[in-house]
Amino acid sequence: MVNWWQGDPILKAMDVATVYPEDYGAVCAAFGAAQAYLEGAEADGFPAHMCGYARNCLGYTARMIELGEIPPEAPMGGMPQPSLLLASGALCDARYKWFQALGRYLDAPLWVLELPHPGVKEGLMEGAGEGNIYFIAQQLREFISFLEKLLGRRMDWGRLDETVDSTMEMNRWWHRANELRRARPCPMHSRDFWSSMPASLYMANDPGETAGLYRQMYDEIKSRVDNKIGALKAPERYRLAFLELPPWHSLDFFNQLAERGWNFVIESWAYHPPRPLDLDRVSDPLERLARYSYHWLTGYYPKANQAEEWWGYFAYPYLEYVRDYQCDGVVLHPLLSCRTATNHLMMVRDRLMKKLKVPSLVIEGDIVDLKLFDPARALSQAEAFEETMDHYKKLRKEAGLGW
Amino acid sequence: MNKVKIFTAGIDLGSTMTKVLILDGEGKSRAQVTGATGAEHRRLANKVMAQALGQAGLSLEEIGYIVATGYGRVNVPFADCQVTELTCHARGVSHLFPSARTAIDIGGQDAKGLKIRDGKLVDFVMNDRCAAGTGRFLEVTAETLGLRLEELGELSLKAASKVEIGSTCTIFAQAEMVALLSQGRPLAEILAGLHQAIASRVVKMVTGLKIEADVVFTGGVAQNAAVVQAIKEKLGHDVLVPDEPLFTGALGAALLAREIALKCLANGKTIPDKERRLEEARLYEDY
């Protein structure tokens, strides 16, 4: 399970390969294979409003157990029987019970990592941040003890040190690549972001090698910026942010919008890597991981507080994104099976309108469940939204907002 | 083709009704016709168009530009372009009521709220994919009670009081209605409760747009006087209703067609032309 660079570098340093059911949920949706797994999970009694990734995973697992092997129809070779389940308490409330249930299906041990993210002002009190970092580092130490017992071998601390450095290097290049997307025309569309994101978020096999690939990607994007080559074949008429994960089953929707000149230039910050953090002086690799993950989730707190946007600490980063990437509009995609991804979006809509005069289009859907998304209706609303974006572009110019 | 006259047409292929409106060279309505969309008629927009042309005394070739709108707009082979119904409704409303800032439209299967400035659509909201509280809801109500659709509003306005209806879900409300009838509640009071429930649902939805007067109410459901009354009560002020609320989208489409045609002529260009035939739409599965 996605663990925001806490547990995976430790697993990699101990030669444990990781498979992510969220990522596989997106694969199943994109391959058109998810509906059968969703129905399987619902037949087992999981409610239809539960997380689409979780239902896909549980439905897939039930089928794998029923067959006694990886289901033959499973896209991209399926997911294997795991020897360990690693869950994370960060951001998502479905994870605890999802992985508990999965543990019962698979008869596999379960470990849960926490990533504190105090959504209250007290999180900025003196000593609170350091206390949280100490807590994270301590639980990573306990996780290593658990792994050593499970695997019957000791952690190679020198290797962990290198893996942690490679992880940060990987994300540094990925972050730099995304920074280039401020250019006009934007050289990289959100679809490319979503295709490339898993190597960072779900950590492909070797972070050092991934760092090299992201660097190559940076070079390619830089060359496109230098030569003013945009991501679209059509001229870039509108620059947009897409908030929350896309409907993986209906990605052609973005192609239709691209034909109209819609360039999606930035996405939800939760799927972006942390902004680079100088941790050269921190010698303990677990403390580096703790500081890094905590920075990813809470790094915006001081600026949100300074801007008197504390109440919207989860929404605040979008004020920066939309201004920095000069977006004409924002598409909000409330995921009907995910509260965490959805509950701040109306706050974002309100703040962007009040502070930046940037309108939002709400298109409800889901990451996996095809039944919850209506592409024809979404396209119809998108066409009408062009007039709204034109109107607010004029208002922003009158207000001297600069784009 | 005689381009000087610049007759234009809007065709609104809605989920329940297909509406065609033809404007003359001065932008005045020359013909307006409705027909049921239905499953079979989805491909027969040509028939409604032929009736409208007959009413106007024109041939298809004499129409300078045609804009199709509504959920079935892609199924109009003789249209010159397609424009979303949200944009067309905003245009239609602004034309009829230049002071309009907010519009509420309840059609056969959807409900929408529009925020309008200077004739432009600046924000909007739509119901989710459930048809609760739309025209379909009223159709089912009429069927359940053995009434004609047109009778619902009039009967409801005779109610001395109204019952509380808990849901605008078509299925749940139907069951609730049957239960209330069996309890002996007067029909008029049940209908008044249903109309209140529709108004409550749509006003809550549109409130997110920050409703500003003047408010205009359009769509087929705006023909129901009881819903109009209930919306006024919920809003706490008057709402404007066009004489022909069903045609607002088609009117907007015809006006947009006129704008496009006039802009071409003003720029010294010819109006985009194509060979037109009043043929049946070929749906995706036919290809």
Interface residues (C-beta under 8 A of the other chain):
Chain A: P359 V362 E364 D374 A376 R377 S380 Q381 E383 A384 E387 T388 D390 H391 Y392
Chain B: Y71 V83 T84 E85 L86 T87 A90 R117 K120 L121 V122 D123 F124 V125 M126 D128 R129
